[in-house]
């Protein structure tokens, strides 16, 4: 839609606002080039340094780098799961949270989520406990930290391991503590749209030295020394090129988070007052990392559904995304393996969820533009 004019009176298209920002700085590009020129491309000194620096940033004892966020989850599950063990996972998340349980020989048990925070519903999870339940995998979805106290109390009461999925939560905190410092495992992704973006890459943090050693073993073909393999492992190594970029990005993560939080505050101040629009509710005591800014669109109250709103925003040059259009329990592969049971909150979120730009590349005026465009459409 052409809604701006130049001084000559000609209509011009509105400035396009992307859903993510994945521009590397000159310093990050140079760090990659330095590695490329060195010829030492595989996992090496850059990966070791990135692990140390990332662990220090989040406050964890150990950090194990890997090829991607999916590998980070798989390594965590491999470190303790036995065949047939069950893991409680929220159904409203990316598939890797559940699929890597299956890949490690376990069974993901899909749980519904809270309708406001979009995070795992512990009351629903409790109903799904069995004698085979071994762990819970809460997701800090879109960067919104879970109620850590409640999850830890739940896990302690039922003698469960915790695999925190923080793929979208770089820099998220709960009561001032970085979520990466928690036990037993905290997994991250460095996919291009994430708060730290190196192309691919993952990290699993833990405060347990034995778990860290196991994950390092499994990450590299189960090799304890050159050509001596004491376990069945995989090739899940990160490259030094990715690690070099990650080290540089870690230095500017706080600045990027500050911009994301500013933009989210602008959006919240306007959109939370619009009938039929419900932004994700921040967990009490939590500091959101705002990987995504997501709203629910109630067609009856707002006057149009999620998909129509997305189309209208695209006409105004504002990109959006849908994360996620179906729950894990609605995925064909999981229905084939485990059957189907309705999860009403997850299914409603999948129909109404819409992500808006919030990233560190947005100017303050861009956030105000988004915040004012949506209520205008409701009139």
DONU-898840 format. One record per residue (C-alpha): residue in three letters; x, y, z; residue number from 1. Coordinates in steps of 0.02 Angstrom, whole numbers. Layout:
NODE, ALA, X, Y, Z, NUM
...
END
This chain:
NODE, UNK, 0, 0, 0, 1
NODE, UNK, 71, 169, -49, 2
NODE, UNK, 40, 283, 99, 3
NODE, UNK, 189, 403, 100, 4
NODE, UNK, 228, 548, -15, 5
NODE, UNK, 386, 631, -74, 6
NODE, UNK, 405, 819, -90, 7
NODE, UNK, 357, 802, -273, 8
NODE, UNK, 191, 725, -225, 9
NODE, UNK, 231, 553, -290, 10
NODE, UNK, 179, 407, -182, 11
NODE, UNK, 320, 298, -117, 12
NODE, UNK, 316, 127, -38, 13
NODE, UNK, 339, 120, 150, 14
NODE, UNK, 508, 68, 216, 15
NODE, UNK, 512, -123, 226, 16
NODE, UNK, 534, -193, 400, 17
NODE, UNK, 605, -369, 403, 18
NODE, UNK, 561, -498, 536, 19
NODE, UNK, 744, -524, 581, 20
NODE, UNK, 915, -442, 566, 21
NODE, UNK, 1063, -549, 517, 22
NODE, UNK, 1194, -424, 462, 23
NODE, UNK, 1371, -462, 521, 24
NODE, UNK, 1486, -323, 578, 25
NODE, UNK, 1653, -291, 495, 26
NODE, UNK, 1738, -362, 649, 27
NODE, UNK, 1638, -523, 638, 28
NODE, UNK, 1676, -543, 454, 29
NODE, UNK, 1860, -512, 486, 30
NODE, UNK, 1861, -643, 625, 31
NODE, UNK, 1793, -770, 502, 32
NODE, UNK, 1917, -718, 368, 33
NODE, UNK, 2061, -736, 490, 34
NODE, UNK, 2011, -915, 524, 35
NODE, UNK, 1989, -951, 339, 36
NODE, UNK, 2162, -884, 304, 37
NODE, UNK, 2237, -986, 445, 38
NODE, UNK, 2181, -1149, 366, 39
NODE, UNK, 2126, -1214, 538, 40
NODE, UNK, 1940, -1225, 498, 41
NODE, UNK, 1877, -1368, 605, 42
NODE, UNK, 1838, -1368, 791, 43
NODE, UNK, 1993, -1300, 876, 44
NODE, UNK, 2056, -1153, 976, 45
NODE, UNK, 1915, -1036, 926, 46
NODE, UNK, 1785, -1163, 983, 47
NODE, UNK, 1876, -1189, 1148, 48
NODE, UNK, 1884, -1002, 1178, 49
NODE, UNK, 1700, -979, 1130, 50
NODE, UNK, 1651, -1116, 1254, 51
NODE, UNK, 1747, -1032, 1395, 52
NODE, UNK, 1680, -859, 1356, 53
NODE, UNK, 1500, -916, 1334, 54
NODE, UNK, 1505, -1015, 1498, 55
NODE, UNK, 1574, -861, 1586, 56
NODE, UNK, 1439, -750, 1510, 57
NODE, UNK, 1293, -857, 1568, 58
NODE, UNK, 1374, -915, 1731, 59
NODE, UNK, 1387, -1101, 1691, 60
NODE, UNK, 1529, -1217, 1740, 61
NODE, UNK, 1543, -1298, 1569, 62
NODE, UNK, 1489, -1259, 1391, 63
NODE, UNK, 1500, -1387, 1250, 64
NODE, UNK, 1491, -1319, 1073, 65
NODE, UNK, 1407, -1418, 934, 66
NODE, UNK, 1354, -1410, 753, 67
NODE, UNK, 1182, -1333, 785, 68
NODE, UNK, 1046, -1312, 915, 69
NODE, UNK, 968, -1479, 871, 70
NODE, UNK, 1135, -1565, 904, 71
NODE, UNK, 1147, -1470, 1069, 72
NODE, UNK, 981, -1547, 1123, 73
NODE, UNK, 1028, -1720, 1060, 74
NODE, UNK, 1191, -1719, 1157, 75
NODE, UNK, 1101, -1670, 1316, 76
NODE, UNK, 974, -1811, 1298, 77
NODE, UNK, 1110, -1936, 1251, 78
NODE, UNK, 1204, -1894, 1411, 79
NODE, UNK, 1073, -1975, 1524, 80
NODE, UNK, 924, -2052, 1433, 81
NODE, UNK, 899, -2240, 1423, 82
NODE, UNK, 789, -2325, 1291, 83
NODE, UNK, 605, -2298, 1328, 84
NODE, UNK, 631, -2157, 1453, 85
NODE, UNK, 497, -2022, 1442, 86
NODE, UNK, 528, -1835, 1435, 87
NODE, UNK, 392, -1705, 1465, 88
NODE, UNK, 399, -1574, 1327, 89
NODE, UNK, 285, -1428, 1285, 90
NODE, UNK, 187, -1458, 1126, 91
NODE, UNK, 202, -1277, 1072, 92
NODE, UNK, 384, -1268, 1018, 93
NODE, UNK, 501, -1309, 875, 94
NODE, UNK, 505, -1493, 831, 95
NODE, UNK, 685, -1523, 889, 96
NODE, UNK, 635, -1511, 1073, 97
NODE, UNK, 536, -1671, 1050, 98
NODE, UNK, 618, -1756, 902, 99
NODE, UNK, 787, -1765, 986, 100
NODE, UNK, 708, -1860, 1131, 101
NODE, UNK, 656, -1990, 1004, 102
NODE, UNK, 827, -1986, 920, 103
NODE, UNK, 908, -2022, 1089, 104
NODE, UNK, 797, -2174, 1115, 105
NODE, UNK, 668, -2092, 1228, 106
NODE, UNK, 486, -2045, 1208, 107
NODE, UNK, 428, -1864, 1209, 108
NODE, UNK, 266, -1838, 1306, 109
NODE, UNK, 177, -1685, 1238, 110
NODE, UNK, 107, -1564, 1367, 111
NODE, UNK, -6, -1414, 1344, 112
NODE, UNK, 54, -1238, 1381, 113
NODE, UNK, -2, -1084, 1475, 114
NODE, UNK, -118, -977, 1367, 115
NODE, UNK, -31, -814, 1414, 116
NODE, UNK, 155, -850, 1434, 117
NODE, UNK, 151, -991, 1302, 118
NODE, UNK, 264, -1095, 1416, 119
NODE, UNK, 242, -1273, 1480, 120
NODE, UNK, 90, -1299, 1592, 121
NODE, UNK, 158, -1393, 1743, 122
NODE, UNK, -16, -1445, 1799, 123
NODE, UNK, -43, -1530, 1632, 124
NODE, UNK, 132, -1604, 1640, 125
NODE, UNK, 95, -1679, 1810, 126
NODE, UNK, -55, -1771, 1740, 127
NODE, UNK, 60, -1853, 1613, 128
NODE, UNK, 189, -1923, 1734, 129
NODE, UNK, 220, -2110, 1730, 130
NODE, UNK, 346, -2227, 1807, 131
NODE, UNK, 453, -2202, 1651, 132
NODE, UNK, 461, -2012, 1661, 133
NODE, UNK, 643, -1966, 1676, 134
NODE, UNK, 654, -1782, 1629, 135
NODE, UNK, 565, -1621, 1584, 136
NODE, UNK, 619, -1505, 1443, 137
NODE, UNK, 547, -1331, 1473, 138
NODE, UNK, 567, -1207, 1330, 139
NODE, UNK, 603, -1023, 1360, 140
NODE, UNK, 493, -989, 1210, 141
NODE, UNK, 535, -835, 1105, 142
NODE, UNK, 655, -784, 1245, 143
NODE, UNK, 525, -782, 1385, 144
NODE, UNK, 603, -870, 1535, 145
NODE, UNK, 503, -1007, 1619, 146
NODE, UNK, 454, -997, 1802, 147
NODE, UNK, 619, -1074, 1854, 148
NODE, UNK, 571, -1096, 2036, 149
NODE, UNK, 413, -1191, 1991, 150
NODE, UNK, 501, -1303, 1864, 151
NODE, UNK, 644, -1343, 1984, 152
NODE, UNK, 521, -1384, 2124, 153
NODE, UNK, 422, -1495, 2005, 154
NODE, UNK, 580, -1585, 1947, 155
NODE, UNK, 645, -1610, 2124, 156
NODE, UNK, 478, -1679, 2183, 157
NODE, UNK, 474, -1807, 2044, 158
NODE, UNK, 662, -1842, 2033, 159
NODE, UNK, 678, -1778, 1855, 160
NODE, UNK, 823, -1709, 1755, 161
NODE, UNK, 793, -1539, 1673, 162
NODE, UNK, 844, -1501, 1495, 163
NODE, UNK, 810, -1315, 1474, 164
NODE, UNK, 784, -1271, 1290, 165
NODE, UNK, 855, -1095, 1277, 166
NODE, UNK, 877, -1096, 1088, 167
NODE, UNK, 786, -928, 1082, 168
NODE, UNK, 839, -860, 1252, 169
NODE, UNK, 1016, -794, 1241, 170
NODE, UNK, 1025, -665, 1380, 171
NODE, UNK, 859, -707, 1462, 172
NODE, UNK, 858, -698, 1652, 173
NODE, UNK, 750, -755, 1796, 174
NODE, UNK, 759, -650, 1955, 175
NODE, UNK, 923, -580, 1891, 176
NODE, UNK, 1005, -748, 1855, 177
NODE, UNK, 1048, -794, 1676, 178
NODE, UNK, 950, -947, 1622, 179
NODE, UNK, 1110, -1024, 1554, 180
NODE, UNK, 1176, -1050, 1730, 181
NODE, UNK, 1041, -1176, 1776, 182
NODE, UNK, 1060, -1365, 1791, 183
NODE, UNK, 1056, -1496, 1725, 184
NODE, UNK, 1070, -1443, 1542, 185
NODE, UNK, 1037, -1280, 1448, 186
NODE, UNK, 1041, -1288, 1258, 187
NODE, UNK, 1064, -1146, 1134, 188
NODE, UNK, 1054, -1120, 947, 189
NODE, UNK, 1155, -997, 843, 190
NODE, UNK, 1045, -1010, 688, 191
NODE, UNK, 1041, -849, 582, 192
NODE, UNK, 882, -779, 659, 193
NODE, UNK, 936, -804, 840, 194
NODE, UNK, 1003, -671, 959, 195
NODE, UNK, 1178, -738, 924, 196
NODE, UNK, 1188, -791, 742, 197
NODE, UNK, 1339, -875, 665, 198
NODE, UNK, 1257, -973, 523, 199
NODE, UNK, 1235, -1136, 617, 200
NODE, UNK, 1303, -1192, 784, 201
NODE, UNK, 1242, -1240, 956, 202
NODE, UNK, 1296, -1244, 1138, 203
NODE, UNK, 1248, -1351, 1286, 204
NODE, UNK, 1287, -1281, 1458, 205
NODE, UNK, 1295, -1385, 1616, 206
NODE, UNK, 1363, -1375, 1793, 207
NODE, UNK, 1399, -1562, 1794, 208
NODE, UNK, 1575, -1610, 1737, 209
NODE, UNK, 1524, -1790, 1701, 210
NODE, UNK, 1386, -1733, 1584, 211
NODE, UNK, 1505, -1614, 1497, 212
NODE, UNK, 1630, -1754, 1469, 213
NODE, UNK, 1495, -1869, 1399, 214
NODE, UNK, 1433, -1738, 1278, 215
NODE, UNK, 1609, -1702, 1216, 216
NODE, UNK, 1634, -1889, 1189, 217
NODE, UNK, 1471, -1910, 1093, 218
NODE, UNK, 1505, -1750, 993, 219
NODE, UNK, 1657, -1826, 910, 220
NODE, UNK, 1619, -2007, 862, 221
NODE, UNK, 1635, -2072, 1041, 222
NODE, UNK, 1822, -2051, 1023, 223
NODE, UNK, 1917, -2045, 1188, 224
NODE, UNK, 2085, -2031, 1100, 225
NODE, UNK, 2137, -2036, 919, 226
NODE, UNK, 2057, -2188, 836, 227
NODE, UNK, 2001, -2258, 1003, 228
NODE, UNK, 1810, -2258, 1011, 229
NODE, UNK, 1732, -2302, 1178, 230
NODE, UNK, 1553, -2255, 1133, 231
NODE, UNK, 1440, -2238, 982, 232
NODE, UNK, 1447, -2054, 941, 233
NODE, UNK, 1413, -1929, 803, 234
NODE, UNK, 1503, -1790, 711, 235
NODE, UNK, 1423, -1641, 797, 236
NODE, UNK, 1573, -1525, 800, 237
NODE, UNK, 1561, -1337, 774, 238
NODE, UNK, 1687, -1255, 657, 239
NODE, UNK, 1813, -1124, 711, 240
NODE, UNK, 1739, -1006, 580, 241
NODE, UNK, 1572, -1007, 671, 242
NODE, UNK, 1653, -995, 841, 243
NODE, UNK, 1757, -844, 789, 244
NODE, UNK, 1598, -753, 737, 245
NODE, UNK, 1511, -808, 896, 246
NODE, UNK, 1651, -739, 1006, 247
NODE, UNK, 1633, -569, 925, 248
NODE, UNK, 1443, -570, 937, 249
NODE, UNK, 1449, -616, 1120, 250
NODE, UNK, 1535, -447, 1149, 251
NODE, UNK, 1386, -354, 1076, 252
NODE, UNK, 1246, -465, 1140, 253
NODE, UNK, 1200, -348, 1283, 254
NODE, UNK, 1185, -200, 1164, 255
NODE, UNK, 1075, -300, 1045, 256
NODE, UNK, 966, -358, 1190, 257
NODE, UNK, 943, -180, 1250, 258
NODE, UNK, 874, -130, 1080, 259
NODE, UNK, 759, -281, 1073, 260
NODE, UNK, 692, -240, 1246, 261
NODE, UNK, 664, -59, 1200, 262
NODE, UNK, 568, -109, 1044, 263
NODE, UNK, 464, -236, 1141, 264
NODE, UNK, 420, -104, 1271, 265
NODE, UNK, 358, 12, 1134, 266
NODE, UNK, 251, -127, 1059, 267
NODE, UNK, 183, -182, 1227, 268
NODE, UNK, 133, -5, 1279, 269
NODE, UNK, 17, 10, 1128, 270
NODE, UNK, -37, -165, 1081, 271
NODE, UNK, -83, -227, 1254, 272
NODE, UNK, -228, -104, 1252, 273
NODE, UNK, -303, -163, 1087, 274
NODE, UNK, -456, -278, 1103, 275
NODE, UNK, -420, -444, 1019, 276
NODE, UNK, -230, -424, 1024, 277
NODE, UNK, -137, -512, 1165, 278
NODE, UNK, 53, -499, 1174, 279
NODE, UNK, 149, -640, 1256, 280
NODE, UNK, 145, -614, 1444, 281
NODE, UNK, 317, -603, 1525, 282
NODE, UNK, 346, -728, 1665, 283
NODE, UNK, 343, -645, 1836, 284
NODE, UNK, 522, -612, 1888, 285
NODE, UNK, 583, -643, 1710, 286
NODE, UNK, 685, -534, 1593, 287
NODE, UNK, 632, -577, 1416, 288
NODE, UNK, 765, -591, 1280, 289
NODE, UNK, 640, -553, 1139, 290
NODE, UNK, 701, -670, 1005, 291
NODE, UNK, 524, -650, 940, 292
NODE, UNK, 385, -531, 986, 293
NODE, UNK, 226, -632, 969, 294
NODE, UNK, 44, -586, 986, 295
NODE, UNK, -119, -683, 983, 296
NODE, UNK, -250, -618, 862, 297
NODE, UNK, -431, -652, 915, 298
NODE, UNK, -534, -635, 757, 299
NODE, UNK, -699, -605, 847, 300
NODE, UNK, -633, -462, 953, 301
NODE, UNK, -507, -385, 833, 302
NODE, UNK, -610, -398, 675, 303
NODE, UNK, -491, -502, 568, 304
NODE, UNK, -394, -662, 591, 305
NODE, UNK, -207, -687, 605, 306
NODE, UNK, -179, -722, 421, 307
NODE, UNK, -278, -571, 362, 308
NODE, UNK, -183, -458, 483, 309
NODE, UNK, -18, -529, 419, 310
NODE, UNK, -70, -491, 240, 311
NODE, UNK, -121, -313, 284, 312
NODE, UNK, 43, -283, 374, 313
NODE, UNK, 139, -349, 224, 314
NODE, UNK, 50, -219, 117, 315
NODE, UNK, 122, -89, 235, 316
NODE, UNK, 296, -160, 218, 317
NODE, UNK, 297, -247, 387, 318
NODE, UNK, 351, -429, 382, 319
NODE, UNK, 280, -555, 504, 320
NODE, UNK, 302, -739, 546, 321
NODE, UNK, 202, -883, 616, 322
NODE, UNK, 293, -982, 750, 323
NODE, UNK, 215, -1110, 757, 324
NODE, UNK, 67, -1156, 643, 325
NODE, UNK, 43, -1325, 729, 326
NODE, UNK, 89, -1409, 892, 327
NODE, UNK, 209, -1555, 906, 328
NODE, UNK, 62, -1671, 938, 329
NODE, UNK, -9, -1616, 770, 330
NODE, UNK, 148, -1660, 673, 331
NODE, UNK, 121, -1811, 559, 332
NODE, UNK, 276, -1902, 618, 333
NODE, UNK, 229, -1889, 802, 334
NODE, UNK, 50, -1941, 766, 335
NODE, UNK, 119, -2091, 673, 336
NODE, UNK, 233, -2137, 818, 337
NODE, UNK, 128, -2089, 969, 338
NODE, UNK, -51, -2055, 914, 339
NODE, UNK, -149, -1897, 940, 340
NODE, UNK, -226, -1817, 1093, 341
NODE, UNK, -303, -1643, 1085, 342
NODE, UNK, -209, -1503, 1173, 343
NODE, UNK, -331, -1357, 1164, 344
NODE, UNK, -218, -1214, 1217, 345
NODE, UNK, -79, -1264, 1098, 346
NODE, UNK, -203, -1281, 955, 347
NODE, UNK, -278, -1109, 988, 348
NODE, UNK, -106, -1029, 994, 349
NODE, UNK, -60, -1113, 829, 350
NODE, UNK, -213, -1032, 749, 351
NODE, UNK, -189, -858, 823, 352
NODE, UNK, 0, -831, 845, 353
NODE, UNK, 89, -696, 745, 354
NODE, UNK, 268, -634, 763, 355
NODE, UNK, 308, -450, 733, 356
NODE, UNK, 479, -371, 704, 357
NODE, UNK, 571, -331, 866, 358
NODE, UNK, 752, -363, 820, 359
NODE, UNK, 906, -257, 855, 360
NODE, UNK, 905, -187, 678, 361
NODE, UNK, 742, -91, 708, 362
NODE, UNK, 753, 94, 741, 363
NODE, UNK, 645, 165, 880, 364
NODE, UNK, 534, 250, 751, 365
NODE, UNK, 510, 82, 664, 366
NODE, UNK, 442, 4, 824, 367
NODE, UNK, 323, 152, 845, 368
NODE, UNK, 265, 129, 666, 369
NODE, UNK, 221, -54, 697, 370
NODE, UNK, 136, -10, 861, 371
NODE, UNK, 26, 120, 777, 372
NODE, UNK, -11, 24, 617, 373
NODE, UNK, -100, -124, 699, 374
NODE, UNK, -229, -27, 802, 375
NODE, UNK, -268, 79, 649, 376
NODE, UNK, -318, -79, 557, 377
NODE, UNK, -444, -124, 690, 378
NODE, UNK, -549, 29, 658, 379
END
